[in-house]
Amino acid sequence: MEWMVSASFRPQDQAEILARIHEEQARIQTLREQGTVEALYISSDRSHVWIVTQGESQDQVQKDLESLPLYPYMEIAITPLSRM
């Protein structure tokens, strides 16, 4: 099942976020290779991301997100998707 993850970042966490960008990119690449992450979009001001992901359940998607180095700085919403 596909899921849309919408995540926003607080401006006051920017220094911590920048320090973990390379780790985040590596983890996202691993999740792409595993077929978990299908697409990732970043807002031009880098305050928000949208991730299209695969997962059997919302709990699994949540666990995958928790493996991201930037997870502690994210405010997330997870929405199931359906194809039309």
N, C-alpha and C positions, 0 to 999 in steps of 0.2 A: 504494500500500500504506500502511496505517496503522501508526504506531509509537507506543509509549508511552515518553516520556522521564521518568525519575525523577531529580530533581536535588536535592542537599542542599547547604547552605551552612554553613561553619564560623562559629561565633559570633565568633571573633576578627577576621573580615573585615567585620563589620557596618558600620563607618564607611565603608569603601570601597564597599560595596554600596549604602548609602543615598545616597551621592554620585552614583551612576549610575542610580538608579531611573527618572528621567524619560527618559533615553536608552533604557533597557531597554523601557519602556512604548511608546515610539515605534517601536522596532524590532519588537516583538511585534505592534503594530498593522499595520505594513507586511507582516509575514509572514501575518497573518490575511487581509489584503486580497488577497494573492497565493494564498491557499488552502493555504498550507503549515501554518499553525497552526490547528487546529480547536477546541481547547479548552485552557484553562489553569486549573489549580487550585493554590491556595496554602494551606499549612497555617496554622492560626491563629497560630502563633508565628513565622511567616515563615521558618522554617528549612528548608523543603522545598517543592518545586513538582513538579507533574505536568503534562506537556504532551502532548496528543494531536496528532500531526503527520502530515502526508502526505509521502511521499518514495519515490522509485524504489528506493532502496537505503539500507542503514545508513550507507554513506559519505556519501551526499547529506544525510541527516539530520544527521550529524556536522558537515558543512560549514555547514549552516544554523545549527546551535547555535553554532558558532565565530564567527558574525557577531553574536551577542548581547553587549552590553557587560558583562554579568555572567558570561559564560562562564569567564573566568579564576578565578572564585570558586566554580565548580560542581564537585561530584563527581557524575558522571552514569552512568546505566545506560540503555541503549536496548533496548527489547524489541519485536519485531514482534507485531502484533495480527491476529487473524482474527475474522470475524463468525460467529456461530452461528445 
